[in-house]
Amino acid sequence: MHYSKDMIFNDGHRLSITVYSILFVISTIGNSTVLYLLTKRRLRGPSRIDIMLMHLAIADLMVTFLLMPLEIAWAYTVQWKSTDFMCRLMSFFRVFGLYLSGFVLVCISIDRYYAILKPLKLSTNRGRIMLTIAWCSSVVCSLPQAYFFHLEEHPKVSGYFQCVTFHSFPSEFHHIMYQIATMCAMYACPLITFIYCYGSIYLEIYRKSQRIVKGIERFRRSNDDVLSRAKKRTLKMTITIVIVFLICWTPYYIIAMWYWFDKTSVDKVSALVSKSLFIFACTNSCMNPIVYGAFNIRGRIGNNASTISNRHTSLYNRGDSSNQLPKHLLNLSEGSAKTGSTHINQTDTTDISINHKINETTTTANGCTEISNKVDEVSGSPVICINCVDSIELSNRQKS
């Protein structure tokens, strides 16, 4: 009885156990926290994007609780120690979370496409329909795994069983076609959707920004720019999640395609490399909550800074307006400096332009009333003539 290197516990199995254990802890904490926060936010007022992010967190938790423990146990035992039924069942769940994660990202991309480019065509039921299709598609795509994977004993080593797809296909060509179909459903189709949706969004934003630069859409409200602040943050977050998905899965599928079309060359690559690339692909489930947390922390910091800035601006405006006097009082103060009346010290005259000066003002109550009435007709607001008050007091003192 001769055991090959992969049939006994080695450094590759030890690496798998260590890395998957770390990923399990990180993904459990991260996705559970995201799911809790989104559930709390949903109670205050649900939104489509929050519901889709909840489903993404659920998909990542399925990868965490189904795929990762399976890989840890399988690496520890090396061979399959359970029944044929469990082989088929776990093969189904091994890819179900991966399919669901990719399909939910497709739903998010389509939702952002309609929200930004076709907001009038948004439907309250579209998000639910897309998520239902995502779940059903994940089940359909995962079912072949339960059919092709089965428990089989090693032909040369008795008592050594593995959960494999050997003898499940009529030929190697059919096996490769099945793997290509799997890649298209899990990676290629989502990739095409991402490119179309976010490419269209980018082109539309670019066109609008060019129109604004050229002055075609010069008159716009400040909160109605090319994209609102909330939409910008959500768009950046979803694009980052998609980029992380592509970074995690692209290396694995490059090696997979190399294996399908040039098996003799790829056999020279260490099995540890291909195993490491699959582990790296599974880190996608840990990265999504990190991206979500990073953008929400930045959003809160930005909102707090904006609130503080608005408060400071409001306080400044209050102080500034209290120090500024109306135009007619400035004129009167300049006149009173020449007649010996009380001088009014103006602290800030930046935004006030004085068209003319009143060189002389009467010190009688009637004269002040005339000035007040004239200014009142121009400004349309009640006027308090400070020179009138001083003149009346002076007149009363003289009488007494």
Secondary structure, 3 states (H helix, E strand, C coil): CCCCHHHCCCHHHHHHHHHHHHHHHHHHHHHHHHHHHHHHHHHHCCCHHHHHHHHHHHHHHHHHHHHHHHHHHHHHHCCCCCCHHHHHHHHHHHHHHHHHHHHHHHHHHHHHHHHHHCHHHCCCCHHHHHHHHHHHHHHHHHHHHHHHCEEEECCCCCCCEEEECCCCCCCHHHHHHHHHHHHHHHHHHHHHHHHHHHHHHHHHHHHHHHHHHHCCCCCCCHHHCCCCHHHHHHHHHHHHHHHHHHHHHHHHHHHHHHHHHCHHHHCCCCHHHHHHHHHHHHCHHHHHHHHHHHHHHHHHHHHHHHHHHHHHHHHHHHHHHHHCCCHHHHHHHHHHHHHCCCCCCCCCCCCCCCCCCCCCCCCCHHHHHHHHHHHHHHHCCCCCCHHHHHHHHHHHHHHC
